[in-house]
Amino acid sequence: MKSRAWTMPFALLLLAAACSPGGNSSDSGTDSTPTPGGTYTWLGTYDPTSLDPIKQSAVTGSYGNGNDYMASLYDLLGYTDPKTGKVVPKTAESITTTDGITWTITLHKGIRFTDGTPYDAAAVAFNLDRERQPGTTEAQTLSAIKSTTVVDPTTLRLTLKKPNTLFDQVLVNVAPFVASPAAVNAAGAKYGTLGTKVVGAGPFVLDKWVPDADLSFSKNPQYWNPGHPYVDHYVYRIITDEQTRFNAFTSGEGDATFSLEHDFGAQAVDAGQKRVTAPKLSAEWMILNEKTAPFDDPQVRKAVNMAIDPQQLNAVMYKGKGTVTQTFLTKDNPNFDPNARLLGYDKAGAQTLFDQAAARLGGPVHFRILCAPNTQAKAEAVQSLMAGYHNVVATIDLRPSAENFPAVARGDYEVAIFSQTMPATFEPLVSQYWRSGEARVQQGSHPEVDAAIDQARTTQDPGQRTAAYNALQEAVVNQSHFWFLPVVPKADSIALANRVHGAQPLMLGVLPEDVWVDH
């Protein structure tokens, strides 16, 4: 397999079009010469419980929901190009394989953590071995690794249990953050919690962490990537309420923000500011825990999938501005399969199935919808629609954002809400959601799904991989394990203050190291 080299050391992939003066619809990040200094503030929703990489992956976050400040602390082994689906190495110089079983990670020379210790192959192996331990966020997904071998200071060899020619996608999406082994060993099990010293090799160093308020960072003067970051200070401010957050943006309390429920980018342009295009959402779903009642009953899963009127849901959740779909993915996704059709809205059929389930259970079907503050509106919209049926009761299980994915990973849920930007390859997601024995959220075993995933992983033929991905989509839809919401929000842009430049959205968010500000 051809080596994927880090070819853009001074700027990450740019998605936006060129900007125009005043009330810009977009900002390219190349409209002026970068100006060092100043402070950049992102307004987000994610209040962390830990800054330990083993308790958070890049896939679990989204814009402003953890990935940006984690990457600021730790940097990234690499990231996925949202247009091509290819991996772009970053602290890694290359991530390669010839057979899908043995993978070689070659690191840039001379990188050091901010405590002065080397960011080397041994450090990466230490972190991967930690993340593979039972009980960590990514233990299931990284169980695909059979062994890690340090070849030399800049070379790490991974041996997988089964061939996966797309494993670099898994690596950079679930384990991109590397912490200093010395700092981890010093803090022990408490590493990453409030009051412990967190150490990475990223562009910023953590100065202060105030729960429910903000995380403040200052520039790392020894950062390995010359010229970066541009700003002296980066602040991640936590404002969970959507309207309050946007009001704070328009009043000048922050420089950038994003929302799935509201197109803050469009609103920013209306307010005389600007926006930058983000990778578009291609799917929304609620995961049904088939290992526990009531969703261990396939008829109940089917009933829930048939119960939602997409037009009503669109009206309640997105004021009629969302995209209604009856397929696994929207048409603009490169993996769109028109045959992967949802069951579709059938009110009478759903009611019949709920009545039959109630007769078997001796009472109504009850389920809790696990959600975070930023997905609470979706949960409440679904709860409201379910209230239109007899013999089914949905309640809200609201928890902090940082607790949602860990709860799903340990099976502590009945229904969980997720919105997902789909890359050009499914691999970062199949390891998270669908592959038996690896996925954190797939509670059952489905041979037809596993067969499709294995085919996609082992083939080098684009046509065969497309066929495998189509088979995967159709199998997942047919099982009703995932309750696909038939409406996708159109919000696909980030609100930016006019003084902000260089914002470059990737699949995992905007990286502060590339931003510069007028000051």
ChimeraX attribute file (.defattr): number of C-alpha atoms within 10 A of each C-alpha:
attribute: neighborCount
match mode: 1-to-1
recipient: residues
	/A:1	10
	/A:2	9
	/A:3	12
	/A:4	15
	/A:5	16
	/A:6	18
	/A:7	12
	/A:8	11
	/A:9	13
	/A:10	12
	/A:11	15
	/A:12	22
	/A:13	15
	/A:14	20
	/A:15	21
	/A:16	20
	/A:17	14
	/A:18	14
	/A:19	18
	/A:20	13
	/A:21	12
	/A:22	11
	/A:23	17
	/A:24	21
	/A:25	25
	/A:26	25
	/A:27	26
	/A:28	20
	/A:29	24
	/A:30	14
	/A:31	13
	/A:32	10
	/A:33	10
	/A:34	18
	/A:35	14
	/A:36	17
	/A:37	16
	/A:38	14
	/A:39	20
	/A:40	24
	/A:41	22
	/A:42	25
	/A:43	24
	/A:44	25
	/A:45	27
	/A:46	26
	/A:47	23
	/A:48	24
	/A:49	16
	/A:50	17
	/A:51	22
	/A:52	21
	/A:53	25
	/A:54	24
	/A:55	19
	/A:56	25
	/A:57	22
	/A:58	26
	/A:59	20
	/A:60	21
	/A:61	21
	/A:62	21
	/A:63	24
	/A:64	24
	/A:65	25
	/A:66	26
	/A:67	27
	/A:68	22
	/A:69	27
	/A:70	25
	/A:71	26
	/A:72	26
	/A:73	26
	/A:74	26
	/A:75	25
	/A:76	23
	/A:77	26
	/A:78	24
	/A:79	24
	/A:80	24
	/A:81	18
	/A:82	23
	/A:83	14
	/A:84	11
	/A:85	18
	/A:86	17
	/A:87	24
	/A:88	25
	/A:89	26
	/A:90	24
	/A:91	26
	/A:92	22
	/A:93	22
	/A:94	24
	/A:95	29
	/A:96	22
	/A:97	21
	/A:98	12
	/A:99	12
	/A:100	21
	/A:101	18
	/A:102	21
	/A:103	21
	/A:104	21
	/A:105	23
	/A:106	23
	/A:107	23
	/A:108	19
	/A:109	15
	/A:110	11
	/A:111	20
	/A:112	18
	/A:113	26
	/A:114	23
	/A:115	13
	/A:116	13
	/A:117	17
	/A:118	19
	/A:119	25
	/A:120	27
	/A:121	23
	/A:122	20
	/A:123	21
	/A:124	26
	/A:125	20
	/A:126	18
	/A:127	21
	/A:128	25
	/A:129	15
	/A:130	15
	/A:131	23
	/A:132	20
	/A:133	15
	/A:134	11
	/A:135	14
	/A:136	17
	/A:137	25
	/A:138	28
	/A:139	21
	/A:140	23
	/A:141	25
	/A:142	23
	/A:143	18
	/A:144	20
	/A:145	18
	/A:146	14
	/A:147	15
	/A:148	21
	/A:149	14
	/A:150	19
	/A:151	14
	/A:152	12
	/A:153	17
	/A:154	20
	/A:155	21
	/A:156	22
	/A:157	21
	/A:158	19
	/A:159	17
	/A:160	19
	/A:161	14
	/A:162	15
	/A:163	17
	/A:164	25
	/A:165	22
	/A:166	22
	/A:167	23
	/A:168	27
	/A:169	25
	/A:170	24
	/A:171	21
	/A:172	24
	/A:173	26
	/A:174	24
	/A:175	25
	/A:176	25
	/A:177	30
	/A:178	30
	/A:179	27
	/A:180	26
	/A:181	21
	/A:182	16
	/A:183	19
	/A:184	20
	/A:185	11
	/A:186	13
	/A:187	16
	/A:188	11
	/A:189	10
	/A:190	15
	/A:191	21
	/A:192	23
	/A:193	15
	/A:194	16
	/A:195	11
	/A:196	16
	/A:197	15
	/A:198	23
	/A:199	26
	/A:200	26
	/A:201	30
	/A:202	30
	/A:203	27
	/A:204	31
	/A:205	23
	/A:206	21
	/A:207	13
	/A:208	14
	/A:209	16
	/A:210	12
	/A:211	12
	/A:212	14
	/A:213	12
	/A:214	21
	/A:215	20
	/A:216	19
	/A:217	23
	/A:218	19
	/A:219	22
	/A:220	21
	/A:221	15
	/A:222	17
	/A:223	19
	/A:224	18
	/A:225	16
	/A:226	10
	/A:227	14
	/A:228	24
	/A:229	27
	/A:230	22
	/A:231	23
	/A:232	19
	/A:233	21
	/A:234	26
	/A:235	23
	/A:236	26
	/A:237	24
	/A:238	22
	/A:239	19
	/A:240	19
	/A:241	12
	/A:242	20
	/A:243	13
	/A:244	10
	/A:245	23
	/A:246	24
	/A:247	12
	/A:248	16
	/A:249	23
	/A:250	19
	/A:251	10
	/A:252	12
	/A:253	15
	/A:254	23
	/A:255	23
	/A:256	29
	/A:257	27
	/A:258	29
	/A:259	23
	/A:260	20
	/A:261	19
	/A:262	21
	/A:263	20
	/A:264	27
	/A:265	27
	/A:266	21
	/A:267	18
	/A:268	26
	/A:269	20
	/A:270	13
	/A:271	12
	/A:272	14
	/A:273	25
	/A:274	30
	/A:275	32
	/A:276	29
	/A:277	23
	/A:278	25
	/A:279	19
	/A:280	20
	/A:281	21
	/A:282	23
	/A:283	22
	/A:284	21
	/A:285	19
	/A:286	22
	/A:287	23
	/A:288	28
	/A:289	24
	/A:290	23
	/A:291	14
	/A:292	14
	/A:293	15
	/A:294	19
	/A:295	22
	/A:296	17
	/A:297	13
	/A:298	13
	/A:299	17
	/A:300	25
	/A:301	22
	/A:302	22
	/A:303	25
	/A:304	22
	/A:305	24
	/A:306	22
	/A:307	24
	/A:308	23
	/A:309	17
	/A:310	20
	/A:311	16
	/A:312	16
	/A:313	22
	/A:314	21
	/A:315	14
	/A:316	17
	/A:317	21
	/A:318	21
	/A:319	13
	/A:320	16
	/A:321	16
	/A:322	20
	/A:323	16
	/A:324	17
	/A:325	20
	/A:326	19
	/A:327	23
	/A:328	27
	/A:329	24
	/A:330	22
	/A:331	13
	/A:332	10
	/A:333	16
	/A:334	15
	/A:335	21
	/A:336	18
	/A:337	20
	/A:338	15
	/A:339	14
	/A:340	20
	/A:341	16
	/A:342	21
	/A:343	19
	/A:344	17
	/A:345	19
	/A:346	14
	/A:347	15
	/A:348	13
	/A:349	14
	/A:350	21
	/A:351	20
	/A:352	14
	/A:353	20
	/A:354	25
	/A:355	21
	/A:356	16
	/A:357	21
	/A:358	18
	/A:359	13
	/A:360	11
	/A:361	12
	/A:362	9
	/A:363	12
	/A:364	17
	/A:365	21
	/A:366	15
	/A:367	19
	/A:368	17
	/A:369	24
	/A:370	27
	/A:371	27
	/A:372	25
	/A:373	17
	/A:374	20
	/A:375	18
	/A:376	18
	/A:377	15
	/A:378	23
	/A:379	26
	/A:380	18
	/A:381	16
	/A:382	23
	/A:383	17
	/A:384	16
	/A:385	16
	/A:386	18
	/A:387	12
	/A:388	14
	/A:389	16
	/A:390	14
	/A:391	20
	/A:392	20
	/A:393	16
	/A:394	19
	/A:395	16
	/A:396	16
	/A:397	17
	/A:398	17
	/A:399	14
	/A:400	16
	/A:401	23
	/A:402	20
	/A:403	17
	/A:404	20
	/A:405	26
	/A:406	20
	/A:407	16
	/A:408	21
	/A:409	21
	/A:410	14
	/A:411	17
	/A:412	15
	/A:413	21
	/A:414	23
	/A:415	24
	/A:416	26
	/A:417	22
	/A:418	19
	/A:419	17
	/A:420	18
	/A:421	19
	/A:422	23
	/A:423	24
	/A:424	16
	/A:425	21
	/A:426	19
	/A:427	24
	/A:428	24
	/A:429	20
	/A:430	21
	/A:431	26
	/A:432	24
	/A:433	18
	/A:434	24
	/A:435	26
	/A:436	22
	/A:437	16
	/A:438	19
	/A:439	22
	/A:440	24
	/A:441	25
	/A:442	26
	/A:443	23
	/A:444	16
	/A:445	12
	/A:446	15
	/A:447	12
	/A:448	13
	/A:449	22
	/A:450	18
	/A:451	15
	/A:452	20
	/A:453	24
	/A:454	16
	/A:455	19
	/A:456	27
	/A:457	20
	/A:458	18
	/A:459	17
	/A:460	13
	/A:461	9
	/A:462	10
	/A:463	11
	/A:464	14
	/A:465	21
	/A:466	18
	/A:467	15
	/A:468	21
	/A:469	23
	/A:470	19
	/A:471	21
	/A:472	24
	/A:473	22
	/A:474	21
	/A:475	19
	/A:476	19
	/A:477	20
	/A:478	15
	/A:479	14
	/A:480	24
	/A:481	24
	/A:482	26
	/A:483	26
	/A:484	27
	/A:485	27
	/A:486	28
	/A:487	27
	/A:488	27
	/A:489	24
	/A:490	17
	/A:491	23
	/A:492	20
	/A:493	28
	/A:494	26
	/A:495	27
	/A:496	29
	/A:497	23
	/A:498	21
	/A:499	13
	/A:500	21
	/A:501	23
	/A:502	27
	/A:503	28
	/A:504	24
	/A:505	22
	/A:506	22
	/A:507	25
	/A:508	26
	/A:509	24
	/A:510	25
	/A:511	24
	/A:512	27
	/A:513	29
	/A:514	21
	/A:515	24
	/A:516	27
	/A:517	20
	/A:518	15
	/A:519	10
